[in-house]
Amino acid sequence: MRVRVRRILTVVGSVLIAVVMAVGYVLVDEWLGTDTGKDSGSVPATVPAGELTGLLAQVTVAPELPMTGYSREQFPHWDQNTPEHGFGAEFAQYSRCTTRDVMMLRDAVGPVQLDPKTCALTVGSGGGWQDEYGFIDRKTGELKPYKFMTASSEVDAEHIVPLAEAWRSGASKMDEATRRNIANDAVNLVAADPSANRSKGDQDAANYLPPGKFRCTYVDHYLQVKVKYGLAVDSAEQAALRTAVDDCIRQGGAA
């Protein structure tokens, strides 16, 4: 009888240990931002791994051009929302509003509304914007907590391919209409924590990739913009993007 009880206790104990370990792994994954769900850095299910490799194969490799003549005014931005900017039919009612306004609505979390007539943003209880970039604390070398912003004035409208980088990549030779589209393209815009955005500055992918969970989505959007507008990458940028794409696929991107 005692032997039987010991066996039962041993089995129950093993099961409890396994459950505790499993829960622990989940909590660690969530803390590190490595969970493979919606908020992970792996390739989203809507972005097949083949698309990333295909985009990478399409980019032109060329040395960067000088910054001569550059200014942000060369890229007219915050146009009114028109279909060419790519926000889609669900945002068509906001045609009076700017691309920044519409991006803010698209990227909002919780009860955030945009008035289609006045283009005023209203943030309800629990609403706001979740930074996805993250940034490294210079003192500790660790990823700082992701910031949740509840006021639109606290949010930066970030260009994934920076306008200065677009200029160096060939936009300096393009017409103003093309530069306007680069600056207002829905794929090239994301709401970000100003601190995270400014840690990036105008660096290209050879010198900056988001340190946290948004990296693979960032790489996908970066490549889409480069390919769509015929913007080049230099050799260091190409190497960094190749490594990033390989990492994203290895993390479990869609087949």
C-alpha positions in Angstrom: 0.0 0.0 0.0 2.8 2.4 0.9 4.6 1.6 -2.4 1.4 2.4 -4.3 1.0 5.7 -2.5 4.6 6.6 -3.2 4.2 5.9 -6.9 1.0 8.0 -7.1 2.8 10.9 -5.3 5.8 10.6 -7.6 3.5 10.8 -10.7 1.6 13.7 -9.3 4.8 15.5 -8.4 6.2 15.1 -11.9 3.1 16.5 -13.4 3.1 19.5 -11.1 6.7 20.2 -11.9 6.0 20.0 -15.7 3.1 22.4 -15.3 5.2 24.9 -13.3 8.0 24.7 -15.8 5.6 25.3 -18.7 4.0 28.3 -17.1 7.5 29.6 -16.3 8.6 29.3 -19.9 5.5 31.2 -21.1 6.2 34.0 -18.5 9.8 34.3 -19.5 8.9 34.4 -23.2 6.4 37.2 -22.5 8.9 39.1 -20.4 11.6 38.9 -23.1 9.1 39.6 -26.0 9.9 36.2 -27.7 6.4 34.8 -27.7 5.5 33.6 -31.2 2.1 35.2 -31.1 0.9 38.6 -32.3 3.5 40.7 -30.5 6.6 38.6 -31.4 9.4 39.5 -33.7 8.8 36.6 -35.9 7.5 37.0 -39.4 3.7 37.7 -39.2 1.5 34.9 -40.7 0.4 37.4 -43.4 4.0 37.8 -44.5 5.3 34.5 -46.0 9.0 33.9 -45.6 9.2 33.7 -49.4 8.0 37.3 -49.7 10.9 38.5 -47.5 13.5 36.7 -49.5 11.8 37.8 -52.8 11.9 41.4 -51.7 15.5 41.2 -50.7 16.3 39.7 -54.1 14.7 42.6 -55.9 16.5 45.5 -54.2 19.2 47.3 -56.2 22.7 47.4 -54.7 24.5 50.7 -55.2 26.6 53.2 -53.2 24.8 55.8 -51.2 24.5 59.3 -52.8 25.6 62.5 -51.0 23.2 64.5 -48.9 23.7 67.6 -51.1 20.5 69.6 -51.4 18.6 67.5 -48.8 15.8 68.9 -46.6 12.6 67.4 -45.3 10.7 69.9 -47.4 11.9 67.9 -50.4 9.5 65.2 -49.2 6.1 67.0 -48.9 4.3 65.1 -46.1 1.1 64.9 -44.3 -0.9 65.0 -47.4 -4.7 64.5 -47.3 -5.5 60.8 -47.2 -6.0 59.6 -50.8 -6.2 56.0 -52.1 -2.7 56.3 -53.6 -1.2 56.5 -50.1 -2.4 52.9 -49.4 -4.4 53.1 -46.1 -7.3 51.2 -47.7 -11.0 51.4 -48.1 -11.7 51.2 -44.4 -10.1 54.7 -44.0 -11.6 56.3 -47.1 -14.1 58.3 -45.0 -11.1 60.3 -43.6 -10.3 61.9 -46.9 -10.2 65.4 -45.3 -7.6 64.2 -42.8 -3.8 63.9 -43.2 -1.9 60.7 -43.6 -0.5 61.4 -40.1 -4.0 61.6 -38.7 -5.0 58.4 -40.4 -1.8 56.6 -39.4 -2.6 57.6 -35.8 -6.0 56.1 -36.0 -4.8 52.9 -37.7 -2.1 52.3 -35.1 -4.2 53.2 -32.0 -5.0 50.7 -29.3 -8.4 50.7 -27.6 -11.0 53.5 -27.9 -9.5 56.1 -30.1 -11.6 57.9 -32.7 -10.9 60.3 -35.5 -13.6 62.8 -36.5 -13.9 62.5 -40.3 -15.0 66.2 -40.6 -12.7 68.0 -38.1 -9.9 65.3 -38.0 -9.7 65.7 -34.2 -8.5 62.6 -32.4 -10.4 61.6 -29.3 -8.8 59.1 -26.8 -11.1 57.2 -24.5 -10.3 55.4 -21.3 -7.6 52.8 -21.9 -6.9 54.1 -25.4 -3.6 55.2 -26.8 -0.5 54.0 -28.7 1.8 51.2 -27.9 5.4 51.7 -29.1 6.7 48.6 -30.9 10.3 49.8 -31.5 11.8 49.7 -28.1 15.2 51.1 -27.4 18.3 50.2 -25.4 19.1 52.0 -22.2 22.6 53.4 -22.7 23.5 53.0 -19.1 22.5 49.3 -18.6 22.6 48.1 -22.2 19.2 46.5 -21.7 15.9 46.9 -23.6 13.8 49.5 -21.8 10.1 48.8 -21.1 7.9 49.5 -24.1 6.1 52.8 -23.7 2.3 53.2 -23.9 1.3 56.7 -24.9 -2.1 58.1 -24.1 -1.8 61.5 -25.8 -1.3 62.0 -29.6 1.2 64.7 -28.9 3.4 62.1 -27.2 3.6 60.0 -30.4 6.1 60.3 -33.3 5.0 59.6 -36.9 8.0 57.5 -37.8 9.2 56.9 -41.4 10.5 53.3 -41.5 12.7 54.2 -44.4 13.9 57.7 -43.1 13.5 60.5 -45.6 17.2 61.3 -45.5 18.0 57.6 -46.2 15.5 57.7 -49.1 17.4 60.8 -50.4 20.7 58.9 -50.2 19.2 55.9 -51.8 18.1 57.6 -55.0 15.2 59.9 -54.1 17.4 62.9 -54.7 17.1 62.1 -58.4 13.4 61.5 -58.4 10.6 64.0 -58.9 8.7 65.7 -56.1 5.6 63.6 -56.7 7.5 60.4 -56.0 9.1 61.8 -52.9 5.7 62.9 -51.7 4.5 59.3 -52.1 7.4 58.0 -50.1 6.7 60.4 -47.3 3.0 59.6 -47.1 3.0 55.8 -47.9 1.0 53.8 -45.3 3.6 51.1 -45.4 6.4 53.5 -44.5 4.6 55.0 -41.5 4.2 53.8 -37.9 3.4 55.3 -34.6 6.5 55.3 -32.3 7.8 56.4 -29.0 9.9 59.6 -29.7 12.8 58.2 -27.6 12.8 55.0 -29.7 12.5 57.0 -32.9 15.3 59.4 -32.1 17.6 56.5 -31.2 17.3 55.5 -34.8 17.6 59.0 -36.4 18.1 58.7 -40.2 20.2 55.5 -40.0 19.7 52.8 -42.6 19.3 49.0 -41.8 23.1 48.5 -41.7 23.2 50.7 -38.6 19.8 50.4 -37.1 17.1 47.7 -36.7 14.6 47.8 -33.8 16.1 45.9 -30.9 12.9 44.3 -29.8 9.8 42.4 -31.1 9.0 44.6 -34.1 12.2 43.8 -36.0 10.8 41.4 -38.6 7.8 43.5 -39.4 10.1 46.5 -39.7 12.4 44.6 -42.2 9.4 43.6 -44.3 8.1 47.2 -44.5 11.6 48.6 -45.1 12.1 46.2 -48.0 8.6 46.9 -49.4 9.3 50.6 -49.5 12.8 50.2 -51.0 11.5 47.9 -53.8 8.3 49.9 -54.5 10.1 53.2 -55.1 13.3 51.8 -56.6 15.5 52.9 -53.7 18.9 51.3 -53.5 20.7 49.6 -50.7 24.5 49.8 -50.2 26.5 46.6 -49.7 26.6 46.9 -45.9 22.8 47.5 -45.8 22.2 44.5 -48.0 24.3 42.3 -45.7 22.5 43.5 -42.6 19.1 42.9 -44.3 20.1 39.4 -45.4 21.1 38.5 -41.9 17.8 39.9 -40.5 15.7 38.1 -43.1 17.5 34.8 -42.3 16.9 35.4 -38.5 13.2 36.1 -39.1 12.8 32.9 -41.1 14.7 30.9 -38.5 12.4 32.3 -35.8 9.4 30.6 -37.4 8.1 32.8 -40.2 5.3 31.5 -42.4 6.3 29.0 -45.0 
